[in-house]
Amino acid sequence: MGIPVDFYESLGVTRSVTPSELQAAYRKLARAYHPDVNKDPDAESRFKEISEAYDVLSDPDTRRKYDAFGADFRRVPDGADPEAWARAQRPQRDRGPRGAAQSGPADRSSAGFGNGAGDFDFDDMFDGIFGGRQRGGRHPVLGANQEAELLLTVDEAYHGGRKSLSFNGPGGPRTFDVNVPAGVTTGKKIRLAGQGAQGTGGGAPGDLFLVVRLSPDPRYRVDGSDITVQLPLTPWEAALGTTVAIETPGGDTKLRINEGTSSGTRLRLKGRGMPSTRSGPGDLYAEVRIMVPKSVSDDERRLLEELAASSSFNPRATP
C-alpha cells in the first residue's frame, strides 16, 4: 500500500483535529470498511489506508514529523531541518544534471553543503543513513492503541483479582484474563501491552487500554476512593444511641451511634473505603436515615402517644 496523498484527507479530518476527534473519525471509518463487515472489493485497501493514517497521526511525535515533511516523513532523519529538506526537493528545472546545482558556488555555500564540485545529493545522504534498504520499501508502523470498557462490580473493584474479559475489536473477538488491581475506580485504565491493533510493515502491535467503569450497586455509592453506605435507624436507636453492624465491601463492622443522631448525619470510618496503592485508602461514610414503621401494634401506639404527650421536642421550631 502506497503512502496516501494526505493522511488527514484519508480520515476526513482537518489538520487541527484533536486526538479524541481523530480517534472518533478512525473508529467510524474502521467500522464501515472493515473487511469482516464490508464485502466491497475495495474495502480492504481502504481499511488499510485509514489504519495507516491513524497509526501515523495518533502518535504525537510521528504526527509532528508528518506535518513538517509530508509524504517523505519516513525518509527524513531525526533532527532534520524542514527548510533544508524543502530546498533539497526543488523541481529538477532548478537543478542541472544529478547533483550539479545551476546557481553557482554561492548557492551551494548558502545551503551549507557541497564538496567543491557541486555533486552533493540528498538521496545519497539518505541512502547512507538508512543503508539503502528503506527506499521504495514499507517502513514499519506501530499498531494503534485501542480502548475497551471493563465493567466491574464494587466488590470486584475493591478486592481486585483475575477477571476474564471478551473484547470484540477490529481483529475479531478475543478473550483475556485481566489482573485487576485492588481499589480501581471509574475512569482508571489498565494497560495490556501488545494487545492493541496490529502494526503494518512489520511494526509492533499497539496496546489495549481497559477503561474501568463501576456498575451501580444498591448498597454502595463510590465517589473517587470514598464509599457511602445507607444506615437505617429506628427513631429510638437514633434518640438513645446504640451499636449497629453495617455491611462494607471489606466485610461487616460495628459502628457506635451516639444518642441524639439525626437523619442525614454522615459517620466516617477512616480507611475503610476503596484501597489505593498511591494516596492511601479512601474512607467509608455511613449516612443515617431514620425509618419509622408503616404500622404499629396497640402497645407501640400507646407508648408513642405517651411520648408525644410528655415530650417538648419540636423539630420545626427555630433554634
Buried (B, 14 or more C-beta within 10 A) or exposed (E): EEBBEEBBEBBEBEEEBEEEEBBBBBBEBBEEBBBEEBEEEEBBEBBBBBBBBBBBBBBEEBBEBBBBBBEBBBBBEEEBEEEEBEBBEEEEEEBEEEBEBEEEEEBBEEBEBBEEEBBBBBEEBBBEEBEEEBEEEBBEBBBBBBBBEBEBBBEBBBBBEEBEBEBEBBBEEEEBEBEBBBBBBBEBEBEBEEBBBBBBBEBBBBBBBBBBBBEEBEBBBBEEBBBBBEBEBEBEBBBEEBEEEBEBBBEEEEBEBEEEBEBEBEBEBEEBBBBBEEEEBBBBBBBBEBEEEEEEEEEEEEEBEEEEEEEEEEEEEEE
